[in-house]
Amino acid sequence: MPNSNWDWQVFCKNTIDGEVVTRCFGQNGDITYLDWLLSAWGWTLSVSGLALLLALAAGTLVGISRTLPSRGWVLVGDAWTELFRNIPLLVQIFLWYHVVPALFPVFLKLPPFVLVVFALGFFTSARVAEQVRAGIQSLPRGQRNAGLAVGLTLGQTYRYVILPNALRIVIPPLTSEAMNIVKNSSVAFAVSIAELTLFARQVTEETSRGVEVYLAVTGLYFVSAFLVNRVARLIEGRLRLPGQIGAKA
């Protein structure tokens, strides 16, 4: 049963002997629960940030492939999207952790952290691909025809005409995906990645201070997602297409 008397000094305690440490930070190799909490936050941000980069890169390429005038590329893009968005994230993490290294031994050399980044990044890439596809298809078809008519190749038309407009259109939905990736990183605890959720479970077992620990972890998840939202809103405001609501004059 959790203790009803809150004790926020739990974060200032040494993880070895439970003694309260001055200034709450460990010294001479010792660590406090606050040190551990900040380290776990760093792992959460690292997993989220790298997975987001992977999701944006893969999702953009897959989204583009689904709009190309090639049935083969469209099928490849559709297959990728349906595969990764129709399997639960937790199952995908277990697949990357247990199955993929067994099938492809080269992955045995990778640390679990990287495998989780692959799982979370590819899972989110399917959602990013859907947003990019929708953004490209929302543009007037005349833009593509105009690019081709002035002598640009299809690749140049995407690079200089279609993508600059389509990617700015999809920034708002991509903001939600970026915030989701921070929250979805919590499932990494299932394969013992030392992120916030695993920290909360282990420290609660050691200290029986579940209320304080989970409130602190909840606050850090909120701060992380909120910062992502603010940064994305800033980028959105600067890149919004003229004529849209909120665009700069």
Secondary structure, 3 states (H helix, E strand, C coil): CCCCCCCHHHHHEECCCCCECHHHCCCCCCCEHHHHHHHHHHHHHHHHHHHHHHHHHHHHHHHHHCCCCCHHHHHHHHHHHHHHHCCCHHHHHHHHHHHHHHHCHHHHHCCHHHHHHHHHHHHHHHHHHHHHHHHHHCCCHHHHHHHHHCCCCHHHHHHHHHHHHHHHHCHHHHHHHHHHHHHHHHHHHHHCCCCHHHHHHHHHHHHCCHHHHHHHHHHHHHHHHHHHHHHHHHHHHHHCCCCCCCCCC
